[in-house]
Amino acid sequence: MDYDNCNRAKQDARPDANHLLYEQVYRILRLSSRLGALELSGSSVHPIQILPCAGSTTPQPANQRPASQHGMNGSRALGGPRARRPGRPLEPDDLPEVDVDGGNNSMFNSHRQLSKKAASEPRLRCTEVDENGNVILVDGEFKKTELIARFGLLPRDLRKIDSSNLPHILVRPTSILLNLLHLKVLIKHNRVLLFDVYGTKASYPQSAFMYDLQGKLQQKAPATNGGLPYEFRALEAVLQSVTQEMEADFEAVRDPVIRILGELEDDIDRHKLRVLLILSKRVSTFEQKAKLVRDAIDELLEADDDLVAMYLTEKTHDVHRQLDDHTEVEMLLESYYKLCDEIVQEAQNLVSSIRNTEEIIRAILDANRNSLMLLDLKFSVGTLGLAMGTFIAGLYGANLENFIEETNWGFGAVTGVSIIMSLLVCKYGLSKLRNLQRIKMQGEAPPGRDREYHWFHDDGHVGLLDPRNREKLRRLQMMKADDKKAPKKSWW
């Protein structure tokens, strides 16, 4: 048949790798068309015919010719009965392209692509604690999809845990999600999950948190005796660990700052100013971090619906509270909010002390610069006075005849007049500089000034600190003074 010749010509033009596949498809199509013709041979509907290739003709029987050739144009125009035209059969060109080399675009490699995608899905390491405070899973690996399906979370919730460093406290219908500094915790009514993202190592604060968490969860007390439910005890352990870590970080930053401020009071040099700059950046970073934690707790305290939704244990018993009935959790959050606010205030005081010290140092350096400029002006005035004397001496030594050269008192008179003129010019210039001189912030006070301001006591940079830091700085100064008084042993 022409159909066979046409399709075989097309197959011969294709690469040898696809020849066998298209040959099998062609045989299946021929078999299906023959079976259809046999099934429809006894019916009034004409069997489906295989169309010829383009450019070839196939003679049709007389009984299968179009009705227009038998003079039935009128009945066809009036909508008379006619045979259904067969549809276009499936050809080998209609099949999708197959990559026999196993490329990524192959339809037979879709399962491989899905398996690779599933294997590359990021995982999270979790440590799970049960309702009795016992660790039932250590460094368990979970996919994000598994965590979402198991704990009823949303993808954006895990995104804040995995990729966000900003403190968050999210309340969901069946869980509480916290991302505070070094802790990323999921709290259920009977489970606690501590997340640890790949690439991080178990640190001491997390180990201390696990120890405190187990201790709090094992202290069960009935709610009638004032005991907190499971989720609130876990929440208290998280907030306590966060505040303790913030206090430890602040102590580590505050002590070097107080020490360098005390040393700058005695001597100002480039190395100390560089150290102060580095410490100033650290204190500013800590202040920003403490503010974010405080704002996260404050944002939760402002949302009454979230506070009511934090009673997870009561939800499991179908107990629903009013919108304003959240005294227990509000008091718990309020206490730790005050602690965070106190840490923020101390950090702000320390930053203010550093800024004030920098301004004072800048003023002292400006005063020293002005002193150098003043000294230069004094030398200029003195040079001007000497110039007056040399001018008179130049006139006296000129090659002019005068009676002074013949006298005995001429030399002394000219010398005296030159000195007097130089002194007068210097005195006049210094008096003008004295009137223009700026008032110094430090230096020797004029006589009687101490009696006038006897009520004022200058503590220096110590007065800029809070009482706790002020007392600590005084102790450091006393220890430094004792070390200076102690006899030093000879190195030999």
Secondary structure, 3 states (H helix, E strand, C coil): CHHHHHHHHHHHHCCHHHHHHHHHHHHHHHHHHHHHHHHCCCCCCCCCCCCCCCCCCCCCCHHHCCHHHHCCHHHHHCCCCCCCCCCCCCCHHHCCCCCCCCCCCCHHHHHHHHHHHHHCCCEEEEEEECCCCCEEEEEEEEEHHHHHHHHCCCHHHHHHHHCCCCCEEEEECCEEEEEECCEEEEECCCCEEEEEECCCCCCHHHHHHHHHHHHHHHCCCCHHHCCCCHHHHHHHHHHHHHHHHHHHHHHHHHHHHHHHHHHHHHCCCHHHHHHHHHHHHHHHHHHHHHHHHHHHHHHHHCCHHHHHHCCHHHHHCCCCCCCCCCHHHHHHHHHHHHHHHHHHHHHHHHHHHHHHHHHHHHHHHHHHHHHHHHHHHHHHHHHHHHHHHHHHHHHHCCCCCCHHHHCCCHHHHHHHHHHHHHHHHHHHHHHHHHHHCCCCCCCCCCCCHHHHCCCCCCCHHHHHCCHHHHHHHHHHHHHHHHHHHCCCCCCC
